[in-house]
Amino acid sequence: MTLSIAIDIVFSVLLLATIAYAISLNKKLTIIYNSREELRGLLENFALALERADVGINELKRTANTIGSDLDKQIKLASTLKDDLLFLNDRGEKLANRLEKDVRTPTAPPPSVGSSKMDINISEGDKPIESKEGKLLKSLRGLR
């Protein structure tokens, strides 16, 4: 009979251990069950935050596209203006070179004193402009 009592004692101890483990597991499950509502609230808040983030990202994309297209227009305009300025600069350099060439070329020699033309005594203020400045003015008028 001692063997059957020993087996009963072992099973009793195992049964008590199982009951203790079941009680511990029941407490943990109760905690999880009670926190399920809190978890549901957190998940709902997380879903709302995701929706707001999605709306924000879409708004950022629209804004970026608008700004990008405006920037492309500005770049095209700047490129056109750059080309125009390069053309004007090149033309200005050619004009400056032509004017410099006109200014540097020697003027026609004045008529000799003994020429057949009449000598008229003209004061300095009344003399026509025949110097380098006169040629420059004529060149500028020719460009208009």
Secondary structure, DSSP 8 states (H G I E B T S, - for coil): -HHHHHHHHHHHHHHHHHHHHHHHHHHHHHHHHHHHHHHHHHHHHHHHHHHHHHHHHHHHHHHHHHHHHHHHHHHHHHHHHHHHHHHHHHHHHHHHHHHHHHHHS-------TTSSS------GGGS---SHHHHHHHHHHHH-
